[in-house]
Amino acid sequence: MGIQFRKETFRDDFSFKNSPEHVRRFPFPFHEDSYMYAVNIEPHKPGPKGSVLEFPFDVDEHYVSEMEDRALVLAEDPLRCQSLPHMTLAGWDLLELLMVSMAESYPEHFTLTRDGDTWHWINRPLGIDDTFVFGDTSTLPYGPMEYITRQSQGDYCILDQRDGNLWMDAGIVTTQADWSLDFDIGMNFFEWHAPVPLAHEKGIFTRALKFLLNVQQGQPARRLNWTMTINPRLDTSPENYHKWGPDRTTVTPENVGDKVHLRVELQTFWRLPRSNALVFPIRCYLIKMDELATSPKWAKRLHRVIRDLPEELATYKGLTRYRPTLVEWLSKYDDGGVTSPGFGPD
Amino acid sequence: MSAGTTKLDVTVADVVPVNDLVTRFHFRPTAGGLLPTFSGGAHVVVEMREAGRPPRLNPYSLMSSPLDTSEYTISVRRDDVGRGGSLFMHRNVRPGDRMVVSYPVNLFSLDLRAKKHLMIAGGIGITPFVAQTAQLAAEGGNFELHYACRTASLFTYGDLLQERYGKRIHLYHDDRGEKIMLDRLLTSQPLGTHLYVCGPAPMINWVVGRAAELGWPSENVHFEHFSAPQPGLPFDATLAVSGKTIHVGEQQSLLEAIEAAGVDPPYLCRGGVCGQCETNVISYDGKFLHNDHWLSEEEHRSGCKIMPCVSRFEGKSLVLER
């Protein structure tokens, strides 16, 4: 039995929602009742069956609609996908990683047949059936990175590793939390993290870079990051700020449950074999407050996290405007009782 | 994260003597299929297990083509005064033997932005370039290799490379008085050239030093320095965190002795360059024999840190934060 793909939108009428089973598998990012930055990186090992960590690259019920949304973003703004000339080999590395993984994890939806350099790829949910020569860009309709990431949920940054640093030299970024690939392209690890408050003082980035430079083939790593988004909009880019920024003024006590979304990024890190580059997939998961509150533990904990969040972080994450309304709404679910340890919904 | 890298079970498919000093080993996956893809310049750590003694783990550059992962090949130069790893490979390893190697790790990777790759090799330092030239040739990359060796009979893969790449390969025989005209070479390269050096330490220092003096940006100069750990006098050390006292044998590295005591510091290269096994020294009475290329000279003098994969100690007491 395959995944039942939902037909939904992430713009205009915002028909996105999670089925009850998907609510239960949401990657809730708080293991305790408060939040502060930490180098929360761990090995990307397979998680429990049915969880978003079961397979190396999760495909879920939003797959088809997310890919349609990506195509719309790229049609309006082709600069959301860029690859500097020396990154083509890394693009082939990524194509191999994703095709092999998707075909192994979801054989009912994807099939890859390799005969030497001649590869045959079938993507049933998107109706794609292509034969191409691995390594020969002229045999694909797009460059290798763009071709495969138009068929894979989440943003992808490919980081070149040289001079003891990582360089944002390729990527496809259409589901981002207010950052721009076109702005960051060519920057190094410290340059593109410059706007993040507090973490520099804690030496987080120096330690994180040291870790990332040593991520080895066959040993991917992962971390969760989070923010909040008003309306289930995947494309909250600086380029489109005029479209989504004003949404933050529309939150009222009546519409919090439907409008306010917790946005969680599952970030993974993979060494690519031919190019020795690092690929950094950023997979975005959205959940409405109404959906989240079906777990009493999650609602209670989120209330405490948002209420106690340091001001700098609330500002950086863009919550300032509607934080009081949200905290008030969540407080209805908080009886002051103890929450169980761990991420699960209970 | 666990120490080191993911392991691969391999079977020795072939053992080929190349010349008086060098033997080549071919590894295939024991379970069949293909080995993980790698990039030119990568190495694997080979575990050498011999009955009655703790295992030795030595790094060797992969020299097979990255385009063919049906097997990995390494070339091992016999070191008669070393701690026996290379002798073990030469004398004991036979086709059909099962061995364990690490996943490939690349600490000497090509800069793919380079307009041209200028490679300088000495002796067995040729091995990463055998893989890198294969990778570059397949992509139509622009490269040139200058390779120095003592005598024609020890010119490991000199013929093979000339056969493959013709005029792009320049061989220099020490016994014929042929010398790499380094200054001319370094001052006549097109903009955007990257320089790669692998060979004995004096050669690396010479090339890297001249490049700096001639104004090469350090980002364009790459070198591979690591070598297998060297033997030395036995010594004892105390591991303060785990509360253990260990004895480091003559043919054993400090890292191997720490591992034999059941403590697993992280590692990648086991050759003193990656920095993973860096260990704080709590106290000592004696002198350090630093053989790594990771710590700064100042750190070496400070007596506060040691790289246990290649460095040793002589003296009365050594207490480590492990």
Interface residues (C-beta under 8 A of the other chain):
Chain A: P43 P85 H86 M87 L89 D93 E96 D160 Q161 R162 D163 N214 Q216 Q217 G218 Q219 A221 P273 R274 S275 N276
Chain B: M1 T5 T6 P36 T37 F38 S39 G41 A42 P66 Y103 P104 V105 N106 S109 L110 D111 L112 R113 Q135 E139 E219 L268 C274 Q276
